[in-house]
Amino acid sequence: MDRRTVRILRAIAAALVFATAAYHLGWGVPRSIIYARAFGAGIPPDPRPFLFLALALALLSGPYLVTRGVVSLRYAYVGGTVLLVGSIAAWVVWHTTGHGAFLADGVSAPASGGGHHHGQRNSVLVILSHFDTEPVEVAIKAIETAAVAIFVTLLWKDPAIVPRERPETESGEASES
């Protein structure tokens, strides 16, 4: 892959990561403040705002650490992939297990008693129902999926981390003997 294509893919990946981080910060910060205030009131908190903040900060720290030489490109690509796949998986688990009903042990949660499945029993249909009911969430998951695809492509093809195969020459073989 040529350097120009790699630079373009890195820029697109960075933009997608920043969009994801911005969404998670925008959703997480106000709710974290509310839940932090109610933390000692005996109300079981929703862990998502705090997890959203942690994800956003981890995503934003990646490019910073790469530009400072603290983290290599390979680890940044792997880390970004793991974080974004984790975000997608957590979203799927959240929506297919009753929007956190499993967290409200003994508390009458709106989703308790079998979970909230958007009128669907099949997990795939539950996720597909979000294409109509939660278009912003689906857009963010599409952005995250695109970023994962780019990270995997860069991990596989970026010449900065994938050494070029060197053809063995007769002079190279002779010098090693």
C-alpha positions in Angstrom: 0.0 0.0 0.0 1.5 3.4 -0.9 2.2 6.1 1.6 -0.5 8.4 0.3 -3.2 5.8 0.8 -1.9 5.0 4.3 -2.0 8.7 5.2 -5.6 9.0 3.9 -6.7 5.9 5.8 -5.0 7.1 9.0 -6.8 10.5 8.6 -10.2 8.8 8.1 -9.6 6.5 11.0 -8.7 9.5 13.2 -11.8 11.4 12.2 -14.0 8.3 12.9 -12.4 7.8 16.3 -12.8 11.5 17.1 -16.5 11.3 16.1 -17.0 8.3 18.3 -15.2 9.9 21.2 -17.2 13.1 20.8 -20.5 11.2 20.9 -19.5 9.2 23.9 -18.3 12.3 25.8 -21.5 14.2 24.8 -23.7 11.4 26.1 -21.5 10.5 29.1 -20.5 13.8 30.7 -24.0 15.1 31.7 -25.2 11.7 32.9 -22.0 11.1 34.9 -22.5 14.4 36.7 -26.1 13.4 37.6 -25.1 9.9 38.7 -22.1 11.1 40.6 -24.5 13.4 42.6 -26.9 10.5 43.3 -24.2 7.9 44.0 -24.7 7.9 47.8 -28.5 8.0 47.7 -28.9 4.2 47.4 -30.0 4.4 43.7 -28.2 1.8 41.6 -26.3 3.8 39.1 -26.3 3.1 35.4 -22.6 2.3 34.6 -22.8 3.5 31.0 -22.0 7.2 31.5 -18.8 6.3 33.4 -17.9 3.6 30.8 -18.6 6.1 28.0 -16.2 8.6 29.5 -13.5 5.9 29.9 -13.9 4.8 26.3 -13.8 8.3 25.0 -10.6 9.2 27.0 -9.0 5.9 25.9 -9.8 6.6 22.3 -8.6 10.2 22.5 -5.4 9.2 24.3 -4.3 6.9 21.4 -3.4 9.5 18.8 -1.7 11.6 21.5 0.4 8.7 22.7 1.3 7.7 19.1 2.4 11.3 18.2 4.6 11.4 21.4 6.3 8.1 20.6 4.9 6.3 23.7 2.8 3.8 21.7 3.7 2.2 18.4 1.4 2.3 15.4 0.9 -1.5 15.7 -0.3 -1.2 19.3 -2.5 1.8 18.5 -4.2 -0.1 15.6 -4.8 -3.1 17.8 -5.9 -1.0 20.8 -8.3 1.0 18.7 -9.7 -2.2 17.2 -10.2 -3.8 20.6 -11.8 -0.7 22.1 -14.2 -0.2 19.2 -15.2 -3.9 18.9 -15.7 -3.8 22.7 -18.0 -0.8 22.3 -20.0 -2.5 19.6 -20.2 -5.8 21.6 -21.3 -3.9 24.8 -24.0 -2.1 22.8 -25.3 -5.4 21.5 -25.2 -7.0 25.0 -26.9 -4.0 26.5 -29.8 -4.1 24.1 -30.2 -7.9 24.0 -30.2 -8.4 27.8 -32.9 -6.0 28.7 -31.2 -2.6 28.9 -29.4 -3.4 32.1 -32.2 -5.2 33.9 -29.5 -7.6 35.1 -27.9 -4.7 37.0 -31.0 -3.9 39.0 -30.7 -6.8 41.4 -33.9 -6.7 43.5 -34.9 -3.2 42.2 -38.0 -2.8 40.1 -36.4 -1.7 36.8 -38.5 -0.9 33.8 -36.8 -3.8 32.0 -37.0 -6.4 34.8 -38.9 -9.5 34.4 -37.7 -11.1 31.2 -36.0 -8.0 29.8 -37.0 -5.4 27.3 -36.6 -6.8 23.8 -38.4 -4.2 21.6 -41.2 -6.8 21.0 -38.6 -9.3 19.6 -37.3 -12.5 21.1 -34.5 -13.0 18.5 -31.4 -11.0 19.4 -30.6 -10.3 15.8 -34.1 -8.8 15.3 -33.6 -6.7 18.5 -30.5 -5.2 17.0 -32.1 -4.7 13.6 -35.0 -2.9 15.2 -32.6 -0.2 16.3 -32.1 0.8 12.7 -35.6 2.4 13.0 -35.8 3.3 16.6 -32.3 4.6 17.4 -30.7 6.0 14.2 -28.0 8.0 16.0 -26.8 4.9 17.9 -26.8 2.9 14.7 -24.8 5.7 13.0 -22.2 5.6 15.8 -22.0 1.8 15.5 -21.5 2.2 11.7 -18.8 4.7 12.3 -17.1 2.4 14.8 -17.4 -0.5 12.4 -15.8 1.5 9.6 -13.0 2.5 11.9 -12.4 -1.1 12.9 -12.2 -2.1 9.2 -9.7 0.7 8.6 -7.6 -0.3 11.6 -7.5 -3.9 10.5 -6.5 -2.9 7.0 -3.8 -0.6 8.3 -2.6 -3.4 10.6 -2.3 -5.7 7.7 -1.0 -3.3 5.0 0.7 -0.2 6.6 4.3 -0.3 5.4 5.4 1.5 8.6 4.6 -1.6 10.6 4.7 -4.4 8.0 8.2 -5.0 6.8 8.5 -5.5 3.1 9.5 -9.0 2.1 13.1 -9.0 1.0 14.0 -11.4 -1.7 17.0 -13.4 -0.7 19.9 -12.9 -3.1 22.9 -15.1 -3.7 25.2 -12.6 -2.2 23.1 -12.3 0.9 23.1 -16.1 1.3 26.8 -16.3 0.9 27.5 -13.6 3.5 25.4 -15.4 6.1 27.4 -18.7 5.7 
